[in-house]
């Protein structure tokens, strides 16, 4: 269901740990916040933030990361490439790298529907 701010938040799991994602079809990548990455056991202070991306807030820096698993509801994907953002974020992002894996997605009547036949 759409939040008061207009976004769609989705609870998922990365490597079995809960992560709150903002569904962001304007983002290319799946991006973990530094806080979420830290909860997954990643030492964010040792990462090399060599990747750059154009964001609504200017150029952002990220470090590549491969999750063993990403699960949202019953949909589970293995060996999922992601980015870990250098700057703090209020939520991690489910970008188009996630949505391309689905059969379809749509927004209707204030709800986000994601379909996948497996």
KABEL-V378059 format. One record per residue. RES is the residue in one small letter. NEAR is the number of other ideal C-beta (glycine too) atoms within 12 Angstrom. Layout:
# KABEL-V378059
RES_NEAR / RES_NEAR
This chain:
# KABEL-V378059
x_16 / x_18 / x_17 / x_9 / x_10 / x_14 / x_24 / x_30 / x_24 / x_33 / x_20 / x_35 / x_27 / x_37 / x_27 / x_16 / x_24 / x_17 / x_37 / x_27 / x_36 / x_32 / x_35 / x_30 / x_22 / x_18 / x_31 / x_25 / x_32 / x_40 / x_43 / x_44 / x_32 / x_29 / x_21 / x_37 / x_35 / x_22 / x_22 / x_28 / x_16 / x_27 / x_14 / x_26 / x_13 / x_11 / x_22 / x_14 / x_24 / x_13 / x_23 / x_17 / x_27 / x_15 / x_23 / x_12 / x_12 / x_10 / x_15 / x_27 / x_24 / x_36 / x_30 / x_24 / x_35 / x_22 / x_34 / x_20 / x_21 / x_35 / x_26 / x_32 / x_19 / x_13 / x_25 / x_21 / x_30 / x_15 / x_13 / x_32 / x_25 / x_39 / x_38 / x_42 / x_39 / x_26 / x_22 / x_18 / x_28 / x_19 / x_27 / x_44 / x_40 / x_43 / x_30 / x_19 / x_24 / x_36 / x_33 / x_20 / x_25 / x_24 / x_14 / x_15 / x_24 / x_17 / x_18 / x_13 / x_9 / x_14 / x_15 / x_29 / x_21 / x_28 / x_16 / x_20 / x_10 / x_10
